[in-house]
Amino acid sequence: MVASVVSRGARFFLLAVLLWYFGPPIRRFVEKYLPQLAALFFILLFGGFIAVRYLF
C-alpha cells in the first residue's frame, strides 16, 4: 500500500514538474502518448528485473 501511494505521488509530481518546465506542449504529448509511454515503462522495468536476475 505504501509503494502504491509513493508511486502515484511520484507520477503526479513528475507530471507537475514536466508541465512547469515545458509548459502546454508536454501536456499534449503526454495525453496523446500516455498508453504507449506506460507500456514502454513497464516493459523496461520488468526487463530490468529479469536482466538483473540472470546477470547477477
N, C-alpha and C positions, 0 to 999 in steps of 0.2 A: 504494500500500500504506500509505503514511504517512497519507493522508487517511482511509482506512478505519479505521485504528487510532484516529486522533483523533476521528472521528465516533462510533465505537462507545463510546469512553471518555466523550465528551460526553453521549451518550444515557444511560448508566448514572449519570453524575454528576448530570444533570438529574433523573432519577427519584429518586435518593437525596435530593436537595435537596427535591423535592416531598413525599416521604414524611416527611422530617424536619419540614418546615414545616406541612403539612396533616394528616399522620397517616394512619390507615387509610382514611378516606373517599376520598382521592385514589387510593389503590391500587385500590379497586373501580371507580372511574371510568375509570382508565387501562386496566385489564384488560377492561372492558366495551366501551370505545370505541377501543381501540388501532388496529384496521384503518382505521376512519374517520379518526382523527387522523393516521395515517401517510399516507393518501391525500391528505388536505387539505394536509399539509405539502409533499408533493411537487408538488401542483398549484400551490401558492403559490410554491414555489421555482422551478419551471420557468417559470411565468407571469412571475415577476420577471425572469428571464434574458431572456425574449422581449421584455418591456416595455423593458428597458434597451437591448437590441439595436436596436429600432425607434424608440426615443425619442431616442437619442443617436447 
